[in-house]
Amino acid sequence: MEVGPDLLGTDRLELVAGSRFLNELLAQGTSGEMNMRAKISLTLMALGLLALCVVPAQAKIDKAAQARNWAVCERLLKDTKADVPSQLDAVKAMSGLLDYEHAIKLLAYWQECDKAGIVEKDAKGNPKKGDKEPRPKEAYKIAMQILTLVKNMGEPEEALKFKADITNRKQWPLRVRMAMLDAIAGNSDHEESIKYVLSLAREGTDTDMRVLAFTALLPHTQREGVFDLALNSLNDKSWRVRDVAIDLVVECASMDKDRAILALINRLSVEEGKLRLNLSKALKKLTNQDLGTDADAWIDWYKEAKRAEQGLPPKKGGDKGATRARRIFGADTFSDRYIFVIDASVSMTEKIPPEELEQLKKTLTKDPNDPDKRRPLDWSKINCKLDLAREEMIRSLEVLDPKQTHFTIISFADDMATWSDELKPCDKANVEDAAKWLRGLKGARKTNVGGALDAAFDLSERLAGIDPEKLKKKEKGVVTGKHPDEFVPDTIFFYSDGYSTTGKWGGSSDELKKMANGGDVAAMYRSIMTDFLKEVADRNRVARITINTVGVGRQDGWFLGKLAKDHGGNYLPLAVVK
């Protein structure tokens, strides 16, 4: 007889691979070839071992615990005066208890917790008075925990109920929709969940979610159809999809390395902008060759590699030049869609000490043999770090190709200001207008680092979410194009001289002392900025933005360095003051 779940009277038991052996024991125990005592002994032994080999199926949600914990959680979240640690503990207590219904209820609190510490202002610059008591700045931790719980929902059938919400831009912010898709993709052993992710990557109409779906497929490179999808998507209209497809092709290369290499070379021959650099890095990873961004050089190398495999002599001929990178703030970049984020806090307007100024001159005065096309800096115009930032930016903008390059600028101090809410061509008129805007900046009090980067990502997400049909109709003043992503920034240059002293992320010395509650203030600041780096990393899974950082004078080298490193950019420390 065969032993299975039905025989044991439950459909919630699973048998391990050894069940075949146990069935054989039971078969022997019921055969006529053994005496009765032996039969009974073998049967009892088999059943005893079977009990050890039976494991419970995936545990269902404990509804009683769910109701009990949710009652406490909801009561505390509604009370904006409740202390954050108690609210955070109540949210954590919902771990493993979320179904679709309770996840939606919990997400209803996400936005107000996420916006804690952000002061909204009216047209006159005065703080708005809300209907509710504002939550304390530390409430951002609650928002992060809510998303973590949603991402880790363990019931695949419940997570799949998010399908209708994932593309509902009007109701749910991007980061919430990302967490919903993460919840589905996280059930990697559930066939319907992975089928949905694959279909979303292949046929989805929401580019943000398509990019995230491709990322979710990285652990599933052996699955049928994933490699072909990655190869085909190298020619997608969206540069963000092409970018994540490069990563997927590299991960799938073990399926057919030659096919992967050829596909990457072919794309390099027609690609423009920063993806040329990404393609060359991918090819280097697969081949251990470093031929830069010159597609012809890669083609010649591939032909020679195949000639060598076939025992043919090498071809004679000269090298061909690679695409030249653009130079901005001392960093080479292949991008053509920029957001420049510039610190305009009061410390940026302080006169640069003579010793520091000499350090800057030595660092930024170009070598006569340097191919940099930018004009030399006019040091007679540079008295403070803000002067240096804007003159460096202006001279970089002046030499960028107006037919290919688009940009905007965000300045920040206590608040943020934007030169343009869309990327504009880098032509003479726009560069002159941007220069005038930059030279009109006046230093304000504090340094809102988090608010500035949030503003840059908000702008990117807004442009990515514009309806392509509205682009065609030239609505909202956005330039028409083949795909909305053609007007989505792919690179940020972030220029600052100090630590984050205000806003949701960071704080003044007094605020940090209060939050530390007698503890280490420096450790409290590092903890806050570590959380912020996690949020930037989460948002950039979809935005795919390269972040370069420039620090000048007294600067948070740990934060600026990690921000650049984590997002494929460079950190340039200038005239460091300890």
Residue, then its C-alpha position, 0 to 999 in steps of 0.5 A: m500500500e502507498v502512504g500519503p496525505d490522504l491515508l493520514g487524514t490531512d491534506r496539510l502534510e507533506l512527505v519527504a523524499g524518503s517516503r518511497f523507502l517507508n512504503e517499501l517497508l510497509a509493503q514488506g510488512t503486509s506481504g505473506e513472506m514474513n511471520m506475524r511478529a516481524k510484520i507488526s514490527l516492520t509496520l510499526m517501525a515504518l509508521g514511526l519513521l514516517a511520523l518523523c519524516v512528515v513536515p507541516a506545510q506552510a503555516k497559515i495565518d493565526k487569525a486570533a493573533q492577527a485580530r489581537n495584534w492588529a487591534v493594538c497596532e491600529r489603536l497606537l497608529k491612530d494616536t499620533k501622540a503615542d511614542v514611536p518605539s511603542q508604535l514600531d513594536a506594534v507594527k513589528a508584532m504584525s510580522g507573519l500575520l499580514d493578509y491582503e486586507h490587513a496589508i492594505k489597512l497598514l499601508a494606509y498609514w505609510q505616507e503620513c509616517d514617511k512624511a514625518g519631519i517634512v514641513e509643508k509650506d504655503a505660497k508665502g513660505n509659512p508652515k501649513k497647519g494640518d488637520k492632524e497632529p504632526r508625527p515626530k521625525e522618527a516616525y519614518k522608521i514606522a514607514m520603513q517597517i510597514l514596507t518591510l512587512v509587506k515585502n515579506m508577506g509569506e502567503p503567496e495567494e494573499a500577495l497575488k491580490f496586489k496585482a490590481d494595485i501594483t499599476n494603480r498610480k493614482q491610489w498608491p505611491l511608487r514605493v508602496r507599489m514596489a513593496m507590493l511587487d516585492a511581496i509577490a516576487g518574494n514567493s520564489d517557489h510559488e509558480e503563479s507568483i513567478k509567472y506573474v513577474l515574468s509576464l509583467a517584465r515581458e508585457g507590462t505597460d508600467t515601466d517602473m514595475r517592469v524594471l522591478a520585475f526584471t530585477a526580481l528575475l535575477p535569481h531565476t536565470q535558469r527558468e525557461g524564457v528568462f534568457d531570451l527575454a533579457l536578450n530581446s530587452l536589450n533593444d527596449k525603448s526604455w533605457r531603464v529596461r535596457d539597463v536592467a536587461i544588461d544585468l540579467v544577460v550577464e547573470c544568464a550568460s552561463m546558458d550561452k556565453d557567446r550569444a550573450i557576448l554578441a548581444l552586448i556587443n551589438r547593443l554597444s554598437v548602437e547605444e548612446g549615453k551612460l549605458r555604453l559604459n554599463l555595456s563595456k563593464a558587462l563585456k569586461k565581466l564576461t570576457n576579462q577584456d578591457l576594451g572600453t566603449d569602442a564597439d569596433a574594438w570589441i567586434d575585432w576582439y571577438k572575431e580574433a578570439k574565434r579565429a584563435e579557437q579555429g587555429l587561424p592566425p591573428k588579423k593585422g590592423g590598427d586600433k580604433g578610438a573609443t567614445r570620449a567621456r564628458r568631464i563634469f566636476g572632475a568625473d568622466t561621464f557618458s550620460d546625457r540626462y542630468i540632475f545637478v543638485i547643489d548645496a546653497s546653505v549659508s556655509m557655502t557662502e563663507k569665504i574660502p580660507p587662503e590655504e583651502l583655496e590653494q588646495l582647490k586650485k591645485t586640484l582643479t587646474k587642468d594639466p595642459n595635456d588633459p583632453d578636457k574641453r572646458r575653459p579654465l576656471d576664472w579664480s577671480k570670481i571664486n570667493c566661496k564654495l558656492d561660487l566654485a560650485r556654480e562656475e564649475m557647473i556652468r563651464s561643464l554645461e557650456v561644452l555639452d552637446p545640445k543635441q543630446t544632453h538634457f539637464t535641470i538643477i536643484s538647489f537646497a538649503d532649508d528648502m529646495a528650489t528647482w530651475s526646471d521641473e523637466l530636463k531641458p536641452c543643453d543649448k546656449a539659451n538654456v545654459e545662459d538662463a541656468a547660469k543666471w539662475l545659479r549666480g542668483l542663489k543666496g545662501a540660506r541657513k541649514t543643509n537639507v541633504g535628504g530633502a534634496l535627494d528626495a526632490a531629485f528622485d521625486l522629479s525622476e519618478r514624476l517624469a517616468g510616470i507621465d502618460p505617453e499619450k500626453l507626451k504626444k499631445k505635448e501636454k504639461g510642456v514635456v518634450t515629445g519623444k519615442h518613450p517617456d524614459e528619454f526624458v527621465p534623468d539617468t545621472i545625478f551630480f550632488y555637490s555639498d560641503g557639510y552634514s545634513t542639519t535639517g529635514k526628515w533625514g539628519g538634524s541639528s545638534d539639539e535635535l540629535k541630542k534629544m533623539a539620542n536621549g543621552g546616547d552617542v550623538a554621532a552614532m545617532y546621526r550615522s544611524i539616521m543616514t544609514d536608514f536614508l541610504k537604504e531608502v535611496a537604494d530602494r528607490n533607485r532599484v527602479a530609477r537606475i540613476t548613477i549618483n556622483t558626489v562632490g564634497v568640499g571643505r568640511q564634509d561627511g565623507w562617509f555618507l558622500g563616499k557610500l552614496a556614490k559607491d552604492h550607485g555606480g558613481n564617483y566621490l570627489p573630495l575637495a580641500v578636505v577639512k578635518 
